Amino acid sequence: MRRRVSERYTILITRTGKEPRAFSFRPVVLLMAGLFFASWAGVTGYLYVRNAALKDTQARLEQLSNRARALSLQLSEEQNRNNMLAGEAADMLKQLDQLEAEIDRLRERAGLPKIEVTPVKGENQGGEGQGGGIPLDTEAMLKLTAERIKTLTGNLSSKIEPALEKTLAKEAARPVGYPLKVHTYIASGFGTRRNPFGRGYEFHDGIDLPAWYGTPIYATAPGKVVEAGWSNIYGYYVKLDHGYGYQTLYGHMSKILVKRGQVVKRGEVLGKVGSTGRSTGPHVHYSVYVWGKAVNPVSFLGAPSYAKR
């Protein structure tokens, strides 16, 4: 049987002027070297591609991270803006509550009922800490504010202003204060009194306010002169109609300074103190009538404001 002799390869390297050098090796070594270099090239190529992909992934992650940070900042700014709007809306609602209370007072003064507010879904009706309502978002709060402003504005223009104007006109027509601007007192009050000119009692439909002869007598409210002349009881007197059922009478004048049909202002001089008619001394007889009925003028006097004599 013939033995197989291992094959070998020889590489001869020659240089000028030098002895040649020979390198001998088996084929398996060449095969292993080839496999090694092929494996190394494959691993190196794989690592290169993997490293490039990793760098690309890192770059994309960095871009996404930057976008996420930018979106986070925008979201934070939007939340801050929403919080500011919510705070402003809450402040507006508080101011509207105060305005509504003022309008209710005006309605009450004008003789109108208070505003009936229909609860809005989501509005906190249970109060703080009671958990009775659902918190309103900013948009709902602003919408609620706009609706309430519209309601209040409509009430002001359509109901309150006309009624209040009528109330203010009625208040302006109400007699207020003393018909004299000097120190005085009530010498004879309203109601039943002893007859100063004889026996028995009589009904006194006003009050008597003493003053020096010739002292000016003033209108206690704006009005129209409906009577100005002589009466056996009041002597020279003036009667004013102030509207809304109010009338006043000023008697025992020494001189009348206005005419019938004349329109006078509050505080305008009507005449001067005297002792004409059924009188025992210089004074002004002052009567107040409401819808034709004499009432006690004391409730209309208020605090006296005396001028210097």
C-alpha positions in Angstrom: 0.0 0.0 0.0 1.4 3.4 -1.0 1.7 6.1 1.7 0.4 9.5 0.8 3.1 12.1 1.2 1.9 15.5 2.6 2.0 18.2 0.1 3.9 21.3 0.9 4.3 24.7 -0.8 7.5 26.6 -1.0 7.8 30.3 -1.7 11.2 31.5 -2.9 12.2 35.1 -2.3 15.4 36.3 -4.0 17.2 39.6 -3.7 20.0 40.9 -5.8 23.4 40.0 -4.4 21.8 38.0 -1.6 21.1 34.4 -1.2 17.5 33.4 -1.8 15.1 32.7 1.1 12.6 29.9 0.9 9.4 29.6 2.9 7.7 26.3 3.0 4.2 25.6 4.4 1.4 23.2 4.1 -1.9 24.0 2.3 -3.8 23.7 5.5 -2.0 26.6 6.9 -2.9 28.7 3.8 -6.5 27.6 4.2 -6.6 28.5 7.9 -5.0 31.9 7.1 -7.6 32.5 4.5 -10.4 31.5 6.8 -8.9 33.8 9.5 -8.7 36.8 7.2 -12.1 36.1 5.8 -13.5 35.9 9.4 -11.7 39.0 10.4 -13.0 40.9 7.4 -16.5 39.7 8.1 -16.4 40.6 11.7 -14.8 43.9 11.0 -17.4 44.7 8.3 -20.2 43.7 10.6 -18.9 45.8 13.4 -18.4 48.7 11.1 -22.0 48.5 9.8 -23.3 47.9 13.3 -21.3 50.9 14.6 -22.7 53.1 11.8 -26.2 52.0 12.5 -25.7 52.6 16.2 -24.4 56.1 15.4 -27.4 56.8 13.2 -29.7 55.5 16.0 -28.1 57.7 18.5 -28.4 60.7 16.2 -32.1 60.0 15.7 -32.6 59.5 19.5 -30.9 62.8 20.1 -33.2 64.5 17.6 -36.2 62.9 19.2 -35.0 63.9 22.6 -34.6 67.5 21.4 -38.1 67.5 19.9 -39.4 66.0 23.2 -37.7 68.8 25.2 -39.1 71.4 22.8 -42.6 69.9 23.1 -42.3 69.7 26.8 -41.4 73.4 26.9 -44.3 74.3 24.7 -46.6 72.2 26.8 -45.3 73.9 30.0 -45.9 77.3 28.4 -49.4 76.3 27.3 -50.2 75.0 30.8 -48.9 78.2 32.3 -51.1 80.2 29.9 -54.1 78.1 30.7 -53.4 78.5 34.4 -53.2 82.3 33.9 -56.5 82.2 31.9 -58.1 80.1 34.5 -57.0 82.5 37.2 -58.3 85.5 35.2 -61.6 83.7 34.6 -61.9 82.9 38.3 -61.2 86.5 39.2 -63.8 87.6 36.7 -66.4 85.3 38.2 -65.6 86.7 41.7 -66.1 90.3 40.3 -69.3 89.2 38.6 -70.5 87.8 42.0 -69.9 91.3 43.5 -71.5 93.0 40.6 -74.5 90.7 40.8 -74.8 91.6 44.5 -74.7 95.3 43.6 -77.3 94.8 40.9 -79.5 92.9 43.4 -79.3 95.9 45.8 -80.3 98.2 42.9 -83.1 95.9 42.0 -84.3 95.8 45.6 -84.1 99.6 45.7 -86.1 99.8 42.5 -88.7 97.4 43.9 -87.7 94.5 41.7 -87.1 90.9 42.9 -83.6 89.6 43.0 -82.0 87.8 40.0 -82.8 84.1 39.9 -79.6 82.5 38.8 -80.1 79.1 37.1 -77.3 76.7 38.2 -74.9 75.9 35.4 -73.8 72.2 35.0 -70.3 71.9 36.4 -70.5 75.0 38.6 -69.4 74.3 42.1 -72.7 74.3 44.0 -71.5 72.5 47.1 -69.1 75.1 48.3 -65.4 74.7 49.1 -64.4 71.5 50.6 -67.9 70.0 50.2 -67.3 68.1 47.0 -70.7 69.1 45.6 -69.6 70.3 42.2 -67.4 69.5 39.2 -64.5 71.9 38.6 -64.8 74.0 35.5 -62.1 74.1 32.9 -60.9 77.4 31.5 -63.1 77.3 28.4 -66.2 76.5 30.5 -65.4 79.3 33.0 -65.0 81.9 30.2 -68.3 80.7 28.6 -70.1 81.0 31.9 -68.6 84.4 32.5 -69.8 85.6 29.1 -73.3 84.2 29.7 -73.6 85.9 33.1 -72.3 89.2 31.7 -75.0 89.0 29.0 -77.7 88.3 31.6 -76.6 91.1 33.9 -76.3 93.6 31.0 -79.8 92.6 29.8 -81.2 93.1 33.3 -79.6 96.5 33.6 -80.9 97.9 30.3 -84.3 96.3 30.1 -85.5 96.2 33.7 -83.3 97.9 36.3 -82.6 101.2 34.6 -86.3 102.2 34.0 -87.4 101.0 37.4 -84.5 102.7 39.1 -85.1 105.9 37.3 -88.7 105.9 38.5 -87.5 105.1 42.0 -84.9 107.9 42.0 -87.5 110.3 40.6 -89.8 109.3 43.4 -87.0 109.7 46.0 -86.2 113.2 44.5 -89.8 114.2 44.9 -89.9 113.2 48.6 -89.8 116.2 50.9 -86.6 116.2 53.0 -85.4 118.5 55.8 -86.6 121.7 57.4 -88.2 124.6 55.5 -86.0 127.0 57.6 -82.2 127.3 57.7 -82.0 128.9 61.1 -82.2 127.4 64.6 -85.8 126.4 65.4 -87.8 123.9 67.3 -91.3 122.3 67.1 -93.5 124.6 69.1 -96.7 122.6 68.3 -96.6 119.1 67.0 -98.8 117.0 64.6 -102.1 115.6 65.8 -104.7 116.5 68.4 -103.9 119.5 70.5 -105.6 122.0 72.8 -107.2 124.9 70.9 -104.8 127.9 71.3 -107.7 130.3 70.6 -110.4 128.9 72.9 -111.8 125.9 74.6 -111.6 122.2 73.5 -109.2 120.4 71.2 -108.5 120.4 67.5 -106.5 118.4 64.9 -103.3 120.1 63.9 -102.3 118.8 60.4 -98.7 119.9 60.5 -96.0 121.3 62.8 -95.2 124.9 63.8 -91.6 126.1 63.6 -90.9 129.5 65.2 -88.5 131.9 63.6 -87.8 135.7 63.4 -90.2 137.7 61.3 -89.0 137.9 57.7 -86.9 134.7 57.9 -86.8 133.0 54.4 -88.9 129.9 53.9 -87.5 127.2 51.6 -89.1 124.4 49.5 -88.2 121.0 50.9 -88.5 119.3 47.5 -88.7 120.3 43.9 -92.3 120.8 42.7 -95.0 123.1 41.2 -96.9 125.8 43.0 -100.5 124.7 43.0 -101.8 127.2 45.5 -100.4 130.6 46.6 -102.7 133.1 48.4 -104.7 133.8 51.5 -106.5 131.4 53.9 -108.3 132.3 57.1 -106.4 129.5 58.8 -103.0 129.7 57.3 -102.9 133.4 56.3 -100.6 133.9 53.4 -99.5 130.4 52.4 -98.0 128.3 49.5 -98.8 124.8 48.6 -96.5 122.7 46.3 -97.1 119.5 44.4 -94.0 117.4 44.1 -95.4 114.5 42.2 -95.7 110.8 43.2 -98.4 111.8 45.7 -96.3 114.2 47.8 -97.5 117.8 48.6 -96.3 120.3 51.2 -97.9 123.5 52.6 -96.1 126.5 54.1 -98.4 128.8 56.1 -98.5 132.1 58.1 -96.1 133.9 55.7 -95.6 137.6 55.9 -94.8 137.7 52.1 -95.2 135.3 49.2 -92.4 135.2 46.7 -93.7 132.7 44.1 -96.7 132.5 41.9 -99.3 129.8 41.1 -98.0 127.5 38.3 -94.4 128.3 39.0 -91.9 125.4 39.1 -89.5 125.6 42.0 -86.3 123.7 42.9 -85.5 122.1 46.3 -84.1 124.9 48.5 -85.7 127.7 46.5 -87.2 130.6 48.6 -91.0 130.5 48.7 -91.7 133.4 51.0 -90.9 134.9 54.4 -92.0 134.1 58.0 -94.9 136.0 59.4 -97.9 135.6 61.7 -100.8 136.0 59.3 -104.0 134.0 59.6 -104.8 132.0 62.7 -101.4 132.5 64.4 -100.2 133.6 67.9 -96.7 134.7 66.8 -94.1 134.6 63.9 -93.6 131.0 62.7 -94.1 128.8 59.7 -96.8 126.1 59.7 -95.4 123.1 57.7 -97.6 120.3 56.5 -96.8 117.2 54.4 -99.5 115.3 52.5 -99.2 111.9 50.9 -101.9 111.2 48.3 -104.0 113.9 49.9 -103.7 112.7 53.5 -101.8 114.8 56.1 -99.0 112.8 57.7 -96.6 113.7 60.5 -93.8 115.9 58.9 -91.3 114.8 61.6 -90.5 111.6 59.7 -89.4 113.9 56.7 -87.3 116.3 58.7 -84.1 114.4 59.2 -81.2 116.1 61.1 -81.6 119.9 61.0 -79.0 121.8 59.1 -78.9 125.3 60.6 -77.5 128.2 58.7 -75.7 131.1 60.6 -78.2 133.7 61.7 
